[in-house]
């Protein structure tokens, strides 16, 4: 895991434990959502490795969407989905 993401998860976990009561739910939700994004990206990476597929531009778009950095859906299916459908 990259250092910035690991640091963000660690900071949110600490805030969840030590933050004020008014913000506790906010920190817990943010921590869980970031952990879910990290898990989804790691699972997608593992599925590409398992399928022995080279990532394409569509895969890049899919990962950007998983990270919440792309709001429009990809115009074509990711590589792993194509291999599974075949």
C-alpha positions, 0 to 999 in steps of 0.5 A: 500500500502506498505511504499516503494511503497508509498514512490516511488510513492510520490518521482516520483510525486514530481520529476514530479512536481519539476524535470528539464524539460529534465527529466520531461517526464521520471519521469511522465512515471515512475510514471504512470507505477508504479501506473499502476503496483500497480493498477494491483496487487491490482485488482488481489488481489481483484479478488482473494478475490472476487472469494474466492480463496486461492492464489497458487504458480501460483498466486504468479508467476502471481503477480511477472509477474505483478510487472515486476520481472518475465520475463517468462510467467507462465506455467499455468493460475492463479487461478482467470482465472481458476475459470472464465473459469469453 
